[in-house]
Amino acid sequence: MGAYARTNVVESKTASVSRLQRDAEAHVVCEDNLKFMRDQPNESMKLIVTSPPYNLGKEYEERRSLDRYINEQTACIAETVRLLHPNGSICWQVGNYVHKSEIFPLDVILYPIFTNHGLHLRNRIVWTFGHGLHCQNRFSGRYETILWFTKSKSDDYTFNLDPVRVPSKYPKKKHFKGPKKGEISSNPLGKNPSDVWDIPNVKSNHVEKTSHPCQFPVGLVERLVLALTNKGDRVLDPYVGVGSSVIAALKHGRHAYGCDLEQEYVDIAWERIHQLRAGTLRTRPMNKPIYDPNSKATNETQRYI
Ligand SMILES: C[S@@+](CC[C@H](N)C(=O)[O-])C[C@H]1O[C@@H](n2cnc3c(N)ncnc32)[C@H](O)[C@@H]1O
């Protein structure tokens, strides 16, 4: 455990058997994120990955003016930049704020806040998914984005491609001319997953579903953790919800930090941590292909796991 990682010893209320909220590599508390982050040292986090509220009036947020929302995001982002390691990354996952049927893409609105801090955008990842509201007056929204920024301007930020490669479409394709003629042309470890990620969102039948209305799929965060950190690095989610980022970090030997205002979500996060450690937590495998109802290769049981 890091020298400054505190141990949380609150007891879980949702667990059927009350358990201590303690783990050598996880630091997850019920606290406002500004307060939580102010206790952490400068440049201590290799990856800050999060999905903030979108100001839509979900059960965990009160709608406020867009100006006030942006001010709150500005304060939170400033703290994350202070905590960011020089070779580290910030991944801010957002969708649209909607007001009187008009949509306001939050990545477009928040982008200048990050660049004003001198951060550098490396990818604007499109996360696409199959399920959501069916709109009547516009096309139904089926994607959100992840803005991936680094602190470093040069190429010395952590980026590990091999652990997140996905199977090549034509793994047996060969060079057809030149000195390598006849040799396999694709990387045997697979191909770059690209900046468009088709990963099911966590809806009612998803194997990871909890009572949280908007949780991350663990596989989405795993890809970021594996690519943007090394074993033993620290990962922070300042809007941690039910701890999906924490699970992704712990699964791969990273130290996890997170906070949320709702005790109920923090309790669930701890229950998931305990299940992970006990080997009983079910998560959808990171690169599992999307269920195709027309394919004979998939069936109903495979659909949500
Ligand atoms: C979109 S959800 C994040 C869910 C999370 N990615 C997960 O997988 O469970 C946003 C979360 O931010 C929390 N939240 C809102 N304001 C906060 C604040 N000031 N400090 C800490 N958490 C906050 C909410 O309670 C909510 O759980």
The ligand as an SDF file (V2000), in Angstrom:
LIG
                    3D

 27 29  0  0  0  0  0  0  0  0999 V2000
  -22.1790    8.7610  -13.8060 C   0  0  0  0  0  0  0  0  0  0  0  0
  -22.0290    8.2640  -12.1610 S   0  0  0  0  0  0  0  0  0  0  0  0
  -20.5140    7.3480  -12.1770 C   0  0  0  0  0  0  0  0  0  0  0  0
  -20.7410    5.8680  -12.1100 C   0  0  0  0  0  0  0  0  0  0  0  0
  -19.4600    5.0580  -12.1130 C   0  0  0  0  0  0  0  0  0  0  0  0
  -18.6950    5.2560  -13.3240 N   0  0  0  0  0  0  0  0  0  0  0  0
  -19.7490    3.5620  -11.9220 C   0  0  0  0  0  0  0  0  0  0  0  0
  -19.2900    2.7330  -12.7240 O   0  0  0  0  0  0  0  0  0  0  0  0
  -20.4820    3.2260  -10.9730 O   0  0  0  0  0  0  0  0  0  0  0  0
  -21.5710    9.7240  -11.3230 C   0  0  0  0  0  0  0  0  0  0  0  0
  -21.4070    9.5300   -9.8220 C   0  0  0  0  0  0  0  0  0  0  0  0
  -20.8650   10.7330   -9.2740 O   0  0  0  0  0  0  0  0  0  0  0  0
  -21.3140   10.8500   -7.9280 C   0  0  0  0  0  0  0  0  0  0  0  0
  -21.0730   12.2460   -7.5260 N   0  0  0  0  0  0  0  0  0  0  0  0
  -21.7260   13.3610   -7.9260 C   0  0  0  0  0  0  0  0  0  0  0  0
  -21.1550   14.4760   -7.4020 N   0  0  0  0  0  0  0  0  0  0  0  0
  -20.0760   14.0480   -6.6850 C   0  0  0  0  0  0  0  0  0  0  0  0
  -19.0800   14.7110   -5.9170 C   0  0  0  0  0  0  0  0  0  0  0  0
  -19.0730   16.0470   -5.7930 N   0  0  0  0  0  0  0  0  0  0  0  0
  -18.1310   13.9690   -5.3070 N   0  0  0  0  0  0  0  0  0  0  0  0
  -18.1330   12.6100   -5.4290 C   0  0  0  0  0  0  0  0  0  0  0  0
  -19.0620   11.9280   -6.1420 N   0  0  0  0  0  0  0  0  0  0  0  0
  -20.0230   12.6360   -6.7630 C   0  0  0  0  0  0  0  0  0  0  0  0
  -22.7600   10.4000   -8.0100 C   0  0  0  0  0  0  0  0  0  0  0  0
  -23.2630    9.9580   -6.7680 O   0  0  0  0  0  0  0  0  0  0  0  0
  -22.6730    9.2630   -9.0520 C   0  0  0  0  0  0  0  0  0  0  0  0
  -22.5860    7.9920   -8.4370 O   0  0  0  0  0  0  0  0  0  0  0  0
  1  2  1  0
  2  3  1  0
  2 10  1  0
  3  4  1  0
  4  5  1  0
  5  6  1  0
  5  7  1  0
  7  8  2  0
  7  9  1  0
 10 11  1  0
 11 12  1  0
 11 26  1  0
 12 13  1  0
 13 14  1  0
 13 24  1  0
 14 15  1  0
 14 23  1  0
 15 16  2  0
 16 17  1  0
 17 18  1  0
 17 23  2  0
 18 19  1  0
 18 20  2  0
 20 21  1  0
 21 22  2  0
 22 23  1  0
 24 25  1  0
 24 26  1  0
 26 27  1  0
M  CHG  2   2   1   9  -1
M  END
$$$$
